[in-house]
Amino acid sequence: MQLPVALSLVLILAGVWSLVVWPPFLRRVLKDPRARDESGKPTRFMTVHIMLVSISMVLGLATAVVGLRTLFA
């Protein structure tokens, strides 16, 4: 697939942004008191946020890969 260089760079930037922004967010979520109940078990708060971060990072990686492949194709 051929894309203009500017659009390839936008995809790469969007992918890198996701890979940079989400890990610190997840660290804050894991430290949040709502992440575990009184017995130390993960709560829905933690589970939902782990899924959100995981999916966002996978999509961010895919976006960056598409951007790189279109840039160097």
C-alpha positions, 0 to 999 in steps of 0.5 A: 500500500502506498501512502504519502510520507506525511500520512505514514509519519502520522501513523508512526507518531500515533503508534508511538504515542500509544506505546509511550502514554499507556504504560505510565497510566497503567502503573498509576492504575496498579497503585490506585487503592481501587485496584485491589479489594481488602483481601488483595484480589484484583477488582473490576477497576483493575481488570477493565483498565488492564484490558483497556491498556492492553488493547490500546497498546496492541492497536498502537503497535499495529498502527506504528507497524503499518506506518513503518511498512507504508513509509518503507514500501 
